[in-house]
Amino acid sequence: MASQDSFGAKSTLSVGDQNYEIFRLDAVTGEGLDVDSLPYSLKVLLENLLRTEDGADITADDIKALAGWDADAQPDKEIQFTPARVIMQDFTGVPCVVDLATMREAMAELGGDATKINPLAPAEMVIDHSVIADVFGSADAFERNVEIEYERNKERYQFLRWGQGAFDDFKVVPPGTGIVHQVNIEHLARTIFTREVDGELQAYPDTCVGTDSHTTMVNGIGVVGWGVGGIEAEAAMLGQPVSMLIPRVVGFKLSGDLPEGSTATDLVLTITEMLRKHGVVGKFVEFYGPGVSALPLANRATIGNMSPEFGSTIAVFPIDEETTKYLELTGRTPEQIALVEAYAKEQGLWHDPSAEPRFSERLELDLATVVPSLAGPKRPQDRVEVTKAGTEFDKALGDYTDDKSATATFSLDGQEVTIGHGAVTIAAITSCTNTSNPSVMIGAALLAKNAVDKGLARKPWVKTTLAPGSKVVSDYYEKSGLTPYLDKLGFNLVGYGCTTCIGNSGPLIPEVSQAVNDADLAVTSVLSGNRNFEGRINPDVKMNYLASPPLVVAYALAGSMTVDLFNDPLGRDTDGNDVFLKDIWPAPDEVERVIAEAVNSDMFGDSYSDVFAGDERWRSLETPEGNTFEWDAESTYVRKPPYFEGMPEEPEAVTDIDGARVLLKLGDSVTTDHISPAGAIKKDSPAGRYLQEHGVDQRDFNSYGSRRGNHEVMIRGTFANIRLRNQLAPGTEGGVTRDFTKGGEQTSVFEASENYVAAGTPLVVLAGKEYGSGSSRDWAAKGTALLGVKAVIAESYERIHRSNLIGMGVIPLQFPEGESAESLGLTGEESFSITGITELNDGTTPRTVKVKAGDVEFDAVVRIDTPGEANYYRNGGIMQFVLRNLLRG
């Protein structure tokens, strides 16, 4: 489509000796149009529309609608946003590349050019989700874990190396480098992007979508980007704009400074609690005010990272001097830094602490009021002040046990130990949220040093792990001489990856695991991550708490959530005196001194100098070649999925749903962790049985995440989370349902689905509020679709999962306002018919459809929110829509 420039916005920006073509925001003028007072994030979207205006998908009216944005209105105007690039991690990225490889074959089968299936926007993948903390507490833990990772994942890595060679504009950061979001802010993100277009070097704001909801970490350096499902990311890679409604923007004003003893983690848990309470799902959050200038970039990144935990689409900070200082620290070129500053100032994107942009809603926080905090035992927004952690734990314990006094006594390392409920069995410094932040990482190491100097040790039942977000952390630990102290407490390096935060904690200490299960103890994990949902961290651990890295170390010393860190001793020193947390907590000026001495830009330059080349292990992998992938019929990791089998050139008419049965009836706050396969594969599960039938020993099962390229494994693990409670099968936990082709007998979700599919019976899922919250897991939608589910009816949805369901051809419906499955008297045993869906064939989207369930009838709201989503649904899914478009083009 030819580009247009209705506002004459095209101009030239000279920086040093280089000229850049830019699209000026101040060119958009007219009655009712006020670009200057727009929030930063909407200015970035406005530039995007100006630059991509084509008179069809993006028109002058779209540009006017954004420039004249009514802050108070409810979103109803759809725009097409074209991200500058796509970022992926390997768990979600492998199925993306599998799908692209499959699309190449489908394109050829339909008579098209297979090489048209190629990223049209730069796509970068960081392999960071595959390392598991199997080995810990030893000097060789990192090496051994990487070795095991390669043994487990050789097939996947060979496939990704094929993709790196077969597709243009697709780069892979090999294993053992760092966590995707940290590699993104430290190296991949440009803040201002440059690209040659029609012979001209254009400069424009860096924007991205990512296949991990914590893509929002990059919001900390002024990049507007958010998490999408793998299916949406594939479409963006193939040049499809992201369809979205112009959002409401929440202004969050910051003032003051953090007090001594409070960390970035405490701040982000406070903000998470505030924004969850306020309600920001589907909205942009933007930070402004004088407190922004006082906030180090690493703290901004920590806050941006947690955006999915409070539910907003983004949580962005404008560009300012702190941004350019960080770009300099992380080794960006002087030319790039000069461009960022010049462009931001020219376009009104440079932060003015005194400005009050127009916002839809406003909140305010004085940083001086932030106190040390945890979040738990099962949601990131459930903030607990550290001073009240013990009493709050005791209150929550009743949900997990009827016998609060249960204990277990056993032998460990030659000594007899006794643990009870609340014992800390995992203490993990892990995840992108905090391991990008030198203040909390140095703080943790100094606390470890002070503890070791006093003669303290971790409690023997605690599994302690250190998984930094990048190699730079190890560099500054080495330079500051702090590594030996962390090692002494058992916080040896286990890998550069997500580990514990995504369920890759590895097993507990065997004797501890046995004791916990024998006594049915509600034990805890404490981790510096961003997710603590039920069943996520470790199958033996029922209660999980998010905390800053220094508090992770403190709880490893305390050994129990029942210890009052502020009033109880953590242990005794070499003279037998009690040692309290205040005795070993490092002073802020000491933390700042070590950072100043130990962290420098050379470290970043060295770590990322040849980041795509990989180590000897990566370079020596045998790699297939060719434009299309040769599938191995014996592979249990990478298989050709069935999405395009028998797909006609033109879409068939959509139909109503008749005679459907309920596969699952679920409550509130069912997350994508509950739906999507994640973590360890159990031997007696449908997925475990499948692998054994294909000759895989249990020790080689690996995790669900690592097998995301095999739909046969993934479909068997969908809705199989050990903490999922299906109300259709009361009294059970896990992937259990009732099969009405067998008279309602209990069976696994997968086996029931097989019988329903064989009988030609469509399926529905009933759910409560906030259905699909959590990470942007494409397999939560893919697995749902492949199980034969045609519709989900929920009280409300989280944004990404609702969108992903449509992208897989599943219609998301909502109960009428104020109604639920319970209020309507639905048991899940009814037969369902849904009529009115066929209106979509006329090019319109019905507001409601008629649902008949047994004797109950109601009008369900259709949650297809944009015309673009309607097109995806009419085509049977987003991939089919893109493939047909490319075939025609």
N, C-alpha and C positions, 0 to 999 in steps of 0.2 A: 504494500500500500504506500502510495507516494506521501511524503511528509508535507505538512502545511505549516504556515506560520501566520495565523490570523492576526496576531498582536504585534507583529514586527519585532519579536523578542530576540531574534538571533543577533549576536554581537560578538565582539572580540575582547578577550582579557589578556593583557600582556603581563607576564611574571618573569623577571630576569630577561633572558634572551628568547623565551618561548612564548608563542602566541597560542591561545586556546579559543575555540569556538564555544560560546556559552549562550544560554537562553535567559535573558534578564527578567527577573521577577517584577521589577518596577515598570516594565512595559505594559503590564496588565492593569489598565486603568479604565474608568467608566463609572457611571452612576451606580452607587450601591456596592462598588468593589473596593475593598480595603485590604490590600496585601500586607501593608506594613504591620498591622496589629494582629495578623494571623499567628497562631502558635508556630514554633519552629518546625514541628513535625509536619504540619499542613503546608508550610512553605516548601518543604522537600517534596511532598506529593505534587504540589502545584508545578514545580520545575519539571517533574516527571511527565506531567500531562503536556506542558508547553513543548517539551522536546520530542514527544512521541505523537503529537497531534497528526491525525491522518484523515480527518473528515468523516470517518466511519465509526471505528471503535472509540476513538477519542476525538471529540469535537470542540469547537469554540465554546459551545454552551456548557460543556463539562468544565472547561477552564473557568468560565464565569461563575458556575455554581460553587466551585471551590474558593475562588477569590472573594465571593460574596457570602461565604459560609455564615449561616445563622447558628451561633454557638448554643442557643437555647432549644433549637429544633431537634426532634427525634430523627435519627438517620433514615433517609429514604431515597437519597440520590446515589446511584451506582456509578462508580468510575472504574477504569481499567488501569491498574498499576503495573508497570514493567520494571521488575527489580534488575539492578545492574549485574547481579551474580547470584549463584546458588551455592550454599555451603551444606555439606553432608557429613555425618559420622557413619561408621561402617555398618552398624546394625541396620539403620534405615537406608543407608546408601547401597548396600549390596542388592536388596530387592529392586531399587531404582535401576541399577545397571542390568539386572536380570530382565526387568520389564523393557528397557530400551533394546536389549539384545533380542527379546521376543518380538518387539514391534518391528525390528528390522526384517525378521522373517515374515511377519504378517504383511508388511508392506510389499515384499517381493511376491508373496503368494497372491496378493490382489493386483499384481501387475505394475507396481510402482518401483521407485528407485530406493533400494535399501539404505543407501548412504545419506538419504534425506533425514533419516533418523539420527540426529547428531545434536549435541548441545549448541544452541544458538546464543545462549548467554554463558559466560564462563562458569564452570562448575568445579568446585574443589572439595575433595573428600579427605577427612583426617581419620585414620584408623585408630580409634581410641577406646572402643567399647569391648574389645575382645579379651583383654588381659584380666585374669582372675587371680585374686590374692591366695593362691594355693599355699605358697611357701611364705612364711613371715618370720620375723624375729631373728633373722640370720644375715650375715654379711653378703651371702650369695643369693638372697631372696629375689632380687631384681633379675639377675641372669637366668636363674632357674625358671621364674615365671614367664619370661620372654621365650625361653626354649619350649616350655609346655604350650605357650600360645601358638607358636609356629607349628608344632606337631598337630595341634587340634585344628588349626585353621588353614592348613596348606592349600586345600582346594579353593577356598574362598579367596585367598590372597593371589593365587594364580589367575583366578577369574578377574580380579580387580586389575591385575597387571595387564591382562588382555584388554580390558576396557580402556586403560590408560593409553594403550597403543592404538586401539581401533577407533576411538572417538576423538574428534578435535575438541580443543578447549575444555578438556577434562583432565585434572591433575589429582594425584593421590599423594598424601603425606603418609609415609609408611609407619608401621607400628613402633612403639617405644619413643615417640617424639613428644607427645603431649596431648592434652584434652582439646577437643575440637574448638571450643569457645575461647580457650586461652590462646591457642595457636591463631585463631581468628583475630583477636584484638592485638596480639603481640606482633603478628606478621602479615596475615592475609588481608585484613581490612585496610582500605585506602583512605577513608574519611571523605576525600574528594577523589573520584574515579576519573581515569582518562581512557579514551578508546578512539581509534581512528574510525570515522564514519564518512563514507563517500569522499575519501581523500582529505578530510579535515580532522585535526586532533581536537576532540571535544573534551571538555571538563564539566563534570556534573556531580552532585552528591552521591557518594557510595551508598547503595541500598542493597539489601539482600533478603532472601527467604532461605530458611534452613530446615533440614529434616530432623531437627531437635527443637523442642519448645524453648530451650534455653539459649537459642540463637540471640535472644534479646540481650545477652551480655554485651553485645557489640553496641547497644544503645548508649553505653557508658562513654564511648568516644564519638558520639554524635551521629552514628550510623542508624538510620531507620531500617529496621529489619525485624522479622519475627518468625516464629516456627510455623511450619505447614506440614501436612502429611506428605509422605513420599510421593503419593500420586499427584498432589499439587506441584511439588518440586519438579517432577518429571515434566509437567506441562510448562512450567516456567523455563526449564532447560531447553525445551523445544520451541521457545519463543512465544508461548501463549501468555498474555498478560493475566495478572491475578485480579479476578473480579471482586470488588469490595464496595461496601457502602461508606460514604464519607462519615467518619466516626465522630462521636462526641469526644472532646478532649478535656481531661481532668488536669487542672493546674495544681501542682503540689509545691507549695512555697516552703523553702528551707531557710532557717535563720539560726544564728548561734554556732557553737562549736561542741563537739563531743566531749563529755567530761572524762577525767582520768578514770581508768578502770573499765570504760565502755568501749566496745570494739565495733568495727563495721558490721559484724554479724548481729550484734545486739540492735544496731540501727536498722538493719534490713528486716529483722524479725518484728520490730516495732512497726515499720512501714507496712509490712505484709498484713499484720493484724488490722491496722487502720484501714487499708484499702479493701481488704476482704469484707470488713464490716460496712464500709461505705458502698461497695458494689461497683466494680469496674469491668465486669466481663464484657468483652467486645469493644471496650473503649481504649483510646490512647491515654497514657499518663505521661505528663511532661513536667520535669522539675525546673524550678526557676527561683529567683530571689537571691539575696545576699549570701545565704548559707551555701549555695552551689559553689561559689568561688572558694570557700573554705574546705570543700570536700575533695580529698585526693582522688585522682582518676580511678585508682584501684577500688575505692569505696563506691564510686559511681558504677563501676562494672559489676560489683557485688549486688547492688540494688537492681540494675538492669537485668541481671541474671535471674532474679527471683520474680520477674514479671508473671510467669505462668502460675506461681504460687498465689499471687493475689488476683489472677484471672484476667489482667489487661492484655491487650494485643502487644503493646510496647510499653516501655518505661524509660523514656529517652532524656538525655542531657544535651543541651546545645553545645556547640563548639566554642571554646574560649582558650585562654592562655594555658590552662591546665592540660587541655587536649594536646596542644602543640608540644608542650614539655614532655608529655608521655610519648608522643610520636618520636621525639628526639631520643628519649631514653631507650626506646625499643628498636632503635637502629634504622628508622626510616631516613631516606635521603634528604639532604638540605633542600633540594628542588621540590620534593613532595611536600615538605613542611611549609615552605614558602607559598606553594600553591594553595594549601589548605587555608592558611591565614588570609591570603589575598582574596580567594574566592568567597570565603565565609563573610568577610567584611564587605565585599562588593555587593553581595546578594542579601544582606540583612540577616545572615545566619549566625553572626557572632553574638555571644550572650551579653546582654546588658542587664546587670544585677538590679537596676532600678526600674526596668520596664515591667509593665503589667499587660501581657498579651490578653486577647479576649479568649476566655475559656468557658466551657459548658458548666463546669463545677470546679470548686476550689477546696483544697485542704491545706493545712499548715502544720508544721512541726518545728519546735525549737529543739535543736540537736542537744542542748544542755540537759534536756529532760530524759534522755535515753539511759536505761539502766541495764546491767548484765542480764541476759535472757537466754532461755532455751525455747524450743518448740516441740510439743509432743503430747501424748505418746503416738499419735497417728496422722496428724495433719500439720503442714507447715504454718498455718495461720493460728494454731493453738499455742500462743505465746505464754510462757511461764517465767516469771521472774526467778532468777537463780536463788534468791533468798527464800522463795516459797516452793522450791522444786520438790523437796521431800514430802511436804504435806499434800501438794497437788498430785504427786505420784500415788500416795496412799489413797486419795479420793478416786483416782482413775482405776486403781487395782481391782476394785470390786467388779469391773466389767470383764475381768480376765480370769478370776478365780473366786471360789466360795471359801477357800481355806487360806486366809491371809498369813497364817503362821507356818506354812509348809517350808521345809528346808531340805537340803541334801548334803550329806557328808561323804567325802570320797578322798582318795589318795591322788596327789598331783605333784609331780617332780619330787617324789620322796617325802612329801609332808602331807598331813591330813588337813583338809580345808572344809569349811562349811559355808554354803551359800544359800540365800533365800530369794524370795521375789525381789526384783529390782537389781539383782547383781548385774554389773556391767560386764557383758561377755564379749563385746566388740567396742573398741575405741579406735576410730578411723579418721585420720586427717586425709580427706578425699574430696573429689569433685571440683568442678570448675568454679563454683560459687566463691569459695574462699582461697583456694590455692593459687589464685592470681594476685593475691593481696599481700605484699611484703610485710605490712604492719602486723597482720595476724599470724603470718607464717614465722617471722622473726620472733614475734611475741611468744609463740608456742615453743620455739627452740630455746629461747632464753629462760622460759619457765622450766623446761626440761633441765637446762644447765643448773639452775638454782636448786631444783629438786635433787639432782644427783650430788651436788656439792653438800647438801644436807644429809645425804645418805638414804634418800627415799627410793623406792622401787615400785614398779607397777604391781598390782595384785596378780597372783599367778593364773587366775581364771580368765584374765582379760586378753583377748586377741588384739594386738596393737599393730596398726599398719599405717604407712605413709605413702600416699600416691599423689605426688604433686601434679599440677596442671602442665608444667613444662620443665625441661631440663635446666632452665635458668634458675629455678628454685634450688636444685642441687648445687649449682655453681655458687650461689651466694651463701648457702649453708657451709659449703667447703671453705670459701674465702673468709667467712667470719669465724671458722673453727668450731661451729656448733654441731656438726654432724655426729661426733662421738657421743654427745649427751643424749640425743634422740635415740641413737643405736642402743645406748645403755638401758634405756627404758623400754626397748623393744620396738621403737618406731623406726625400724629399718625400712629403706626404700623397697617397695614391692613392685612398682611399675609406674609408668606415666600414662595413666588412663583413669576411667571413671570408677572402676572397682566397686567398692561397697555401696555407693550411692545408687547404682543401677541393679543391685542384687548380685554383683560379682565379688561378694565378701569372701568367698571360699568357705570351707567348713569351719565350725567352731573347733576349739581344742577338743579332741575326741572324748576325753574323760568328762569334760564339761558338758558336751552334747548329750552324752549318756545320762549324766546326773540330771540335767534339765528335763529330759524326756521321761525319765523314771519317776521323778517327783512332780512332773507337770508344773514346772516353775514358770512364772511370767518374768523372764529376764529381759534385759535392755541392751540396746546398742546406743552409743553416742557417736555422732558423725558430723563432720563439718560440711555436709552436703546440703541439698535443697529439697530432697524428697524423703519422707518417712512414712509412706502409706503402709497399711497393713500387708504383711506377707511379702513386702518388697526386699527388705534388707537380707534376711536369712530365715529359712523355714523354722529354725529352733527359737527365734527371737520374736516375742509377741509385741514388745513396746519399744519404740524407736524415738530418739530425741536428736534434734538438730542443735548444734552448738558451735561456737567459735573454736578454731584450732587450739588456743590456750586452754579452753575449758575441756576439750577432748583429752588433753594430756592430764588435766587435773582429775577428771573422772577415771582415768586409767589408774591413777594413784589411789583414789578413794575406793574404787571397786564396786560402788553401789550407788543407785539413784536415791537411796534413803539417807545418805550422808548429807548433812547441811554444810555445804562448802564454806560458808562464812563463819560458822560457829564450831564445827567439829574439826578435830585434827585430821590431816590426811595421812599421818604416820608419825614415826619418831625419828629424830636425828641420831647421829652416831653416839651422842651423849645420853640418849634416852629421853630427850625433851620433846614435847609435842610440837609438831610443825603444822602451821595453818596456811591456808591459801595466801593470805596477805603477806606471809613471810617469804613467799617465793614468786609472787606476781611481779613481773618486771615493770619498772618505771617507764612512762611514755618517752622521756628524754633518752633513756638507754636504748629503747627500740629504735628511735629516730637516728641515734648516733650510729648504730650498727647498720641500718639501712644506708645511711650516707656513705659509710666506709665500704660496704660490701656489694651494693647493687650499682652496676654501671652499664652503659650502652654496649660496650664491647661484648658482654656476655650474650646479649640478644643477637648481635651480629654473628658471633661464633656459632650459636645454637641453630640459627636459621640460614647459615651461609649456603648450604646445599640441601635444603630441606626435602626436596622431592626425590633425591637420589636413593636415600635409605642406606642401611648398613649392608654388610656382606651377605647376611641371611636373605634380605629382600632382593638384592641384586642377583643372587645366584638361583632364584626360583625359576624353574622351567616355565616358560610362558607361551600359551597358544597364540597363533597369529590368524589374520584374516578379518574381513569385514563382518562376517556373521560367526557366531560362536558355535563350536562343535560340542553339543551337549553330551555328557557322559551318562549313559543309561544307568550305570551303577552308582552314580554319585548320590550321596545322602545329604549333601550340602547345597548343591546348585541344580535345580531342575526347571524345565520349561513350564511356566504356569499356563492354565487353560483359558486365560481371559479373552483370547481372540479366536478360539476354535469355532469354526463355522460362522464367523462374523460376516454378514453381507455388506456390500459397498454402501448401501443406504440403510439408515436405522429403521427397524420395525416399529409399528405403533405401540405406545405404552398401553398397558391393560390395567383394569381394576384387579383387586386381589380377592379371591373367593375361596372359602373353605380352609382358611389358614388356621394353624394351631400355635399355641404359645410355647416357645422353646425355653424361655426363662422369664420369670417375674421377679424384678429386682427392686431394691429400696433406693434411698437417697445416696448421693455422693459415690456412685459407682464410677471408679476411675478407669482410665485406659489400662492401668496396671491390672485391674480386676478382669478386663476383657482380653487384652492382648497377651499372647504367650511371652513369658519373661522368666529369667532365672533358671534354676536347675530343672532337668527333665527327670521325673521319677520313673523308676523301673516298671512299676505296675500301671502306669498311665497309658492312654491310647498312643501317645507319641513314643513312649518308651517301648511299647510292644512293637510298634512299626519299625523302630530302629533295630530291635533284636531280630525281627523277621528279615531284615536286610543285612544281617551279619555284623552289626555293631555291638561291641561289648559295652557294658554299662560304664566302665571307666572312660570310654571314648564318646559318651553321649554329648559332652560339651553342653552349652546352654542353649535355650531357645533363641536368644538373640543372635548367636553365631550361626544358627541354621535358618535364618530368615529368608535365605534364597531357596528354600525347599518348602513349597506350599503344602506338601503332604504332612510334614512335621507340624507346621504352623497351624493348620486347620484343626489338627488334633489337640493342640494346646490352647485354642481359643475358648474363653470362659472357663479355664481350668485352674485359675488361681486358688490356692489353698484356703484363702479367706473369703472367697465369694459365697454369698448366701442366697440361694435360689428359693424364693418363697413358694415355688411350685413343688419343691421337695423339702418341706420343713424338717428341721433337725439335722440337716446335712450341711457340710462345708465343702467347697471345691466344685469341680465341674460335673455336678450331678443334676439330673432332671427326671421328669416322668415322660414316658413314651406312650402316646395315646394310640399308636398303631399296634401296641402290645397291651392294650387295656389299662394303660396308665402306670405300668411298672417302672420302678426306678432303674436308671441306667446312666451311662456317661452322656454328656451333651453331644459328643461326636457320634456315638453309636445311634442315639435317638435321631440325630440329623440325617445320618445315612438312611435310616428306615423311612423317614419322612420324604427325603428326596426320591427314594425308590418308589414310594407310593404317589409321587406327584403332588405332595401336600406342601404349599407355601408356609413359611414360618414368620412369626412376629415376636418381638421382644417388648415386654412392658417394663417401665422403669420410673423412678421418682425424679427428684430434683438434681440438677447439676450432672446429668448423665454424660459420661465421657470426659470428666475433668482430668487434668494431668498432662503427661507428655503427649506430643503429637505422634502417636503410634499408628502408622498406616495399617499395621496388621490387625489393629482393633476393628478397623473397617473392612479390610480384605477378608479376615477370618469370618467376620459376621456374614458377609456376602457369600463366601464359599460354603458356609454351613446351610445356605438356602433361605436365609432371613431376607424377606422382601420389604419389611417395614419395622421401624422402632417407634413405639408410642411412649413418650416420656413427659414429665411435668416441666422440665427445662433441660437445656443442653449447654455444654461448654462449646465454644466457637469452633475449634479445630475439628473435633470429632464429628459434629453435625455436618460440617463441610465435607469431611472425608467419607461419610456414609453416602452422600449424594454422589461423590466421585467414584463410588463402587456400585452405583445403581440401586442403593437402598434408600427408600423414602423416609425422612425423619418427620414424624407427626407429634403434635403436642396436645395433651389433654386440654379441654376447655379451662379458662382461667378459674382457679380455685378448686378444680376437680382433680381427682387422682384415681388410680385403679381401686384404691380402698373406698373412696367416697362413692364411686359408681358401683361398688359391690362386685368387682371383677375378681374371680378366683384364679384365672389362668387356665381353667379347665374347659372354657368355652371354645366354640368354633367361631372364627372371625371372618367377616367380609367387609371390604373397604371399597366404597364406590365414589366416583367423582374424579379419580386420578386421570381418566381418559380426557378430561378437559385440556390437559397439557398438549394433546395432539393438535389442538387448534391454535397453538402458539401463545396461549395464555397460561397463567399459573393460578389454579383455584386457591382462594383464601382458606377454605376448609373442605374436608371430605367427610362423607357419612361413614361412620363405623358401626357395624352391628355385631355384637358379641353375645351370643345366646339371646336372652330376652332384653339385653341392655342396648340402647342406641344413643350415640352422641356424635357431635360434630367436632372432629379433630382439626386443629390448626396445621396447615401445611407449612413446614419450616424450610421450604426452598425459597431463599430470601432474595435472590437476584436473578435477572434473566440469564446470566451466564450459567448459574447453577441449574436452571431449568433445561438449558441446552445439554449439559452433561447428563442429566437424568434421562432426557429423551433418547440419547445415544447409548444408554446402558452404562455410562460411566465416562470419566474424564479422559481415560486413555483411548477409548474408542472414538470419542469426539476429536481428539487431536490427530489420531491416525487418519480418520476420514478427511479432515481438513488438509493435512499434508498430501494426501493422495490426490485430492482435487487441485491443490496448488501446484 
